[in-house]
Amino acid sequence: MTSRRTRYIIIGAGAVGGTVGGRLAEAGHDVVLVARGAHFEALRAGGLRLTTPEGTRAHQLPVVQGPDGLGPELRPDDVLVLSVKTQDSTAALDAWSARPVAGGGTAGERLPLVCAQNGVESERLALRRFRHVHALCVWLPATHTEPGSVSAAGTPLSGILHLGRYPSGTDETARRIAADLEKSRFLAPVVPDVMRWKYAKLLSNLANAIEAVSGPLESPEAKALVRRALAEGQAVLAAAGIEAASPAEQAEARDGRTTLVPLDGTERGGGSSWQSLSRRTGTIEADYLNGEIVLLGRLHGVPTPVNEALRRIANTCARERRAPGSLTAARLTTLVDAG
């Protein structure tokens, strides 16, 4: 990074990317949105409609479908923020890492890449292609179900974004990015052990598949499945010697900083996996949430039948483009128990 003004390229302007990009733009930062399909067309035609507790604003920002839309070279002051779902990471990383940067070299050699995603796999994928990788633990309640529109219900801050180098450490780049985020309605602690926070978030995201497939986590059956999936996750991390931030640490970080409020008189829908089913994308991130626990279980000899079943069932629902909540929690429990 140089003294020239930083430009943030948001690769995946969905719920998380759209909120981060919109808030950065509101604070006066240069932002480019990267999107595909109907979302790209809507952003190009009408701008990004960002709804927060302060109201709805339309941000007329540059939007491209890939690096070709930004000309032959990237700027040396660019920061790439990767916020696609993990199943889309490899294609995005391949497209952007080889892009030339003004003054010589490629993005993979020179530019910082921030993985603003659930799960813990994208950082490993990125480090194969990018020299300067940062991990960002996303606690940002946001929704994207319609092309061109994103909503974020948190107030007074939109979210808590722990940031650090991958695999560990901090640097001046992380501190500059965090300073920009903190001017944009986020809390952005720079921490040397950012993956502790991302593994903690992974454990909480094990419930995503349950919510996506069976709806709100309110019934006794749904709550029981969440406990079983979490117990497997905790056992696997212990066997692997992986430390996660404690629930007390997470609660302290968020205490009083972000409260969810209804937007436009309606309650927020489900989380990221629920939104994938709602948009009928055909894919879901379960392979990198529940599937991460399955992978670690197989590596360390810990059975993970609940997370394996949830991974498989969520993928089936996504491929068949079923609506969210298409199974009752009782029926989902029966399928999980049947293996």
C-alpha positions in Angstrom: 0.0 0.0 0.0 1.2 3.5 -0.8 0.2 7.0 0.4 -2.2 7.2 -2.5 -5.8 6.8 -1.6 -6.8 3.1 -1.3 -9.3 1.6 -3.7 -11.3 -1.3 -2.3 -12.4 -3.9 -4.9 -15.2 -6.0 -3.4 -15.1 -9.4 -5.1 -18.6 -10.6 -4.4 -21.0 -7.7 -3.6 -23.6 -9.8 -1.9 -24.8 -9.5 1.7 -21.4 -9.1 3.3 -19.5 -7.5 0.4 -22.4 -5.2 -0.5 -22.6 -3.9 3.1 -18.9 -3.5 3.5 -18.6 -1.8 0.1 -21.6 0.4 0.7 -20.4 1.5 4.2 -16.9 2.2 2.9 -18.3 4.3 0.1 -20.5 6.3 2.6 -17.3 7.1 4.5 -15.7 8.5 1.3 -13.6 5.6 0.2 -13.1 4.5 -3.4 -15.0 1.3 -4.0 -15.5 -1.0 -7.0 -18.1 -3.8 -6.8 -17.7 -7.1 -8.5 -20.9 -9.1 -9.2 -22.4 -11.5 -11.8 -25.7 -12.1 -13.5 -28.9 -10.3 -12.5 -27.1 -8.7 -9.5 -24.5 -7.2 -11.8 -27.2 -5.8 -14.2 -29.2 -4.4 -11.3 -26.1 -2.7 -9.8 -25.1 -1.2 -13.1 -28.6 0.1 -13.8 -29.7 1.4 -10.5 -26.7 1.3 -8.1 -26.4 -0.6 -4.8 -29.5 -0.2 -2.7 -28.2 -0.5 0.9 -30.9 -0.6 3.6 -29.7 0.0 7.2 -31.5 1.3 10.3 -30.8 4.8 9.0 -32.8 4.2 5.9 -32.2 3.1 2.3 -29.6 4.7 0.1 -28.7 4.1 -3.6 -24.9 4.1 -4.1 -23.8 4.7 -7.7 -20.5 2.8 -7.6 -18.4 1.3 -10.4 -19.4 -2.3 -11.0 -17.6 -4.9 -13.0 -18.0 -8.7 -13.7 -14.3 -9.4 -13.4 -10.8 -7.9 -13.7 -11.2 -7.2 -17.4 -13.7 -4.4 -16.4 -10.9 -2.4 -14.7 -8.6 -2.1 -17.7 -5.3 -3.8 -18.4 -3.8 -3.1 -14.9 -4.8 -2.8 -11.3 -3.5 0.0 -9.1 -0.7 -0.6 -6.7 -2.9 0.9 -3.9 -5.8 -1.5 -4.5 -7.1 -3.8 -1.7 -9.0 -6.9 -2.9 -11.8 -8.0 -0.6 -12.9 -11.6 -1.3 -16.5 -12.0 -0.2 -17.9 -14.7 -2.5 -19.0 -18.0 -1.0 -16.1 -20.4 -0.5 -17.3 -22.7 -3.3 -16.7 -19.8 -5.7 -13.3 -18.8 -4.3 -11.0 -20.8 -6.6 -12.4 -19.3 -9.8 -12.3 -15.7 -8.3 -8.7 -16.2 -7.0 -7.5 -17.5 -10.3 -9.1 -14.6 -12.2 -7.7 -11.9 -9.9 -4.3 -13.2 -8.8 -2.7 -13.1 -12.3 -3.9 -9.6 -13.1 -1.0 -7.2 -13.8 -0.4 -4.3 -11.5 0.8 -0.9 -12.6 4.5 -0.6 -12.0 5.2 -4.4 -12.5 4.2 -7.7 -11.0 0.8 -9.2 -10.5 -2.0 -8.9 -7.9 -0.9 -12.2 -6.4 2.6 -10.9 -5.9 1.9 -7.3 -4.8 -1.7 -6.6 -3.6 -3.3 -7.5 -0.2 -6.2 -9.9 -0.3 -8.7 -9.9 2.5 -10.9 -13.1 2.9 -14.2 -11.8 4.3 -15.9 -15.1 4.3 -17.3 -17.8 6.5 -15.3 -21.0 7.0 -11.5 -21.4 7.2 -10.7 -22.8 3.7 -10.5 -19.7 1.5 -7.4 -18.4 3.3 -5.5 -21.6 2.4 -6.7 -21.4 -1.2 -5.7 -17.7 -1.4 -2.2 -18.3 0.0 -1.4 -20.6 -2.9 -2.0 -17.6 -5.2 -1.5 -14.5 -3.1 1.6 -13.5 -1.1 -0.2 -11.1 1.2 -3.4 -12.7 2.6 -5.4 -11.4 5.5 -8.3 -13.1 7.2 -11.4 -11.3 8.3 -13.9 -12.8 10.8 -17.3 -11.7 9.7 -19.9 -11.0 12.3 -22.2 -8.9 10.1 -25.9 -9.6 10.1 -26.8 -8.8 6.5 -29.2 -10.0 3.8 -29.1 -10.3 0.0 -32.1 -11.9 -1.6 -32.9 -9.5 -4.5 -30.7 -8.3 -7.3 -29.2 -4.8 -6.5 -30.3 -4.8 -2.9 -28.6 -5.5 0.4 -29.7 -4.9 3.9 -27.8 -4.8 7.2 -29.9 -4.6 10.4 -27.1 -3.8 13.0 -26.9 -0.6 14.9 -25.1 1.5 16.0 -22.4 -0.5 14.3 -23.2 -2.7 11.2 -20.8 -5.5 12.4 -17.7 -6.7 14.2 -14.8 -7.6 11.8 -11.7 -9.1 13.5 -8.8 -8.7 11.1 -5.2 -10.1 10.9 -2.6 -11.6 8.6 -3.0 -15.2 7.6 -1.9 -17.6 9.1 -1.1 -15.3 12.0 0.3 -11.9 12.9 -0.5 -8.3 12.2 1.0 -5.6 9.9 0.6 -2.0 8.8 -1.7 -3.0 6.0 -4.1 -4.6 8.4 -4.1 -1.6 10.6 -4.8 0.8 7.7 -7.7 -1.4 6.4 -9.1 -1.6 10.0 -8.9 2.2 10.3 -10.9 2.6 7.2 -13.5 0.0 8.4 -13.8 1.8 11.7 -14.6 5.0 9.9 -17.3 3.1 8.1 -19.6 1.9 10.9 -17.7 -1.2 11.9 -15.6 -2.3 14.8 -12.4 -3.8 13.3 -10.0 -5.2 15.9 -6.6 -6.1 14.5 -5.5 -9.3 16.2 -2.5 -11.6 15.8 -4.6 -14.8 16.1 -7.5 -14.0 13.7 -8.0 -17.7 12.9 -9.1 -18.3 16.6 -12.0 -16.0 15.8 -12.8 -17.6 12.5 -12.9 -21.1 14.0 -15.3 -19.8 16.7 -17.4 -18.4 13.9 -17.2 -21.8 12.1 -18.7 -23.5 15.1 -21.6 -21.1 15.2 -22.1 -21.5 11.4 -22.7 -25.3 11.8 -26.3 -24.3 12.5 -26.6 -22.7 9.0 -27.6 -25.9 7.2 -30.3 -26.6 9.8 -31.8 -23.1 9.5 -31.6 -23.3 5.7 -33.3 -26.6 5.4 -35.8 -26.4 8.2 -36.3 -22.7 9.0 -35.9 -20.7 12.2 -34.1 -22.6 15.0 -37.0 -22.4 17.4 -38.3 -25.9 17.8 -36.9 -28.4 20.3 -35.9 -30.7 17.4 -33.9 -27.9 15.7 -32.2 -26.8 18.9 -31.2 -30.4 19.7 -29.7 -30.8 16.2 -27.7 -27.6 16.7 -26.3 -28.9 20.0 -25.4 -32.2 18.4 -23.6 -30.6 15.5 -21.8 -28.2 17.8 -20.7 -31.0 20.1 -19.1 -32.8 17.1 -17.4 -29.6 16.1 -16.0 -28.9 19.5 -14.7 -32.5 19.8 -13.0 -32.3 16.4 -11.3 -29.0 17.1 -10.0 -30.4 20.4 -8.7 -33.5 18.7 -7.0 -31.4 16.1 -5.4 -29.1 18.7 -7.2 -26.1 17.2 -8.2 -23.2 19.5 -11.3 -21.2 19.0 -12.2 -17.9 20.7 -14.5 -18.6 23.6 -18.2 -17.6 23.8 -17.3 -15.2 26.6 -14.7 -13.5 24.3 -17.2 -13.2 21.5 -19.9 -11.8 23.7 -17.5 -9.2 25.2 -16.4 -8.1 21.7 -20.0 -7.6 20.6 -21.5 -6.3 23.9 -23.6 -3.2 23.3 -22.0 -2.5 19.9 -24.5 -4.1 17.5 -28.2 -4.5 18.0 -30.5 -5.9 15.3 -33.6 -3.9 14.5 -36.4 -4.6 12.1 -35.9 -2.9 8.7 -38.9 -1.6 6.8 -41.1 -3.1 9.6 -40.0 -6.7 8.9 -37.8 -9.1 10.8 -34.5 -10.2 9.2 -34.7 -13.5 7.2 -32.2 -16.3 7.7 -28.4 -16.4 7.5 -26.1 -16.8 4.5 -27.1 -20.5 3.7 -30.8 -19.7 4.1 -30.3 -16.8 1.6 -28.6 -19.2 -0.9 -31.6 -21.4 -0.9 -33.9 -18.4 -1.1 -32.1 -17.1 -4.2 -32.1 -20.7 -5.8 -28.4 -20.4 -6.6 -28.0 -24.2 -6.9 -25.1 -24.2 -4.4 -24.6 -23.8 -0.7 -21.6 -23.4 1.5 -22.2 -26.5 3.6 -19.1 -28.3 2.3 -17.0 -25.6 3.9 -18.9 -25.3 7.2 -20.3 -28.7 8.3 -17.9 -30.2 5.7 -14.9 -28.7 7.4 -15.8 -30.6 10.6 -16.3 -33.8 8.6 -12.8 -33.3 7.0 -11.1 -32.7 10.4 -13.0 -35.6 11.9 -11.7 -37.9 9.2 -8.2 -36.6 9.6 -8.2 -37.1 13.4 -10.4 -40.1 13.8 -13.5 -38.4 15.3 -16.9 -39.5 14.1 -19.1 -36.6 12.7 -22.3 -38.3 11.5 -24.5 -35.3 12.2 -22.4 -32.8 10.3 -21.9 -35.3 7.4 -25.7 -35.7 7.1 -26.3 -32.0 7.3 -23.7 -31.3 4.7 -25.3 -33.9 2.3 -28.9 -32.9 2.9 -28.1 -29.1 2.5 -26.3 -29.8 -0.8 -29.2 -31.9 -2.1 -31.7 -29.1 -1.3 -29.4 -26.6 -3.1 -29.0 -28.7 -6.2 -32.7 -29.4 -6.4 -33.3 -25.6 -5.8 -35.7 -26.2 -2.9 -37.0 -23.3 -1.0 -35.6 -22.7 2.5 -37.5 -24.4 5.2 -38.7 -27.2 2.9 -38.2 -29.8 5.7 -39.5 -29.7 9.2 -36.9 -30.0 11.9 -38.5 -33.3 13.0 -38.2 -34.7 9.4 -34.6 -33.4 9.2 -33.8 -35.1 12.5 -35.2 -38.4 11.1 -33.0 -38.1 8.0 -29.9 -37.2 10.1 -30.5 -40.2 12.4 -31.0 -42.5 9.4 -27.5 -41.5 8.1 
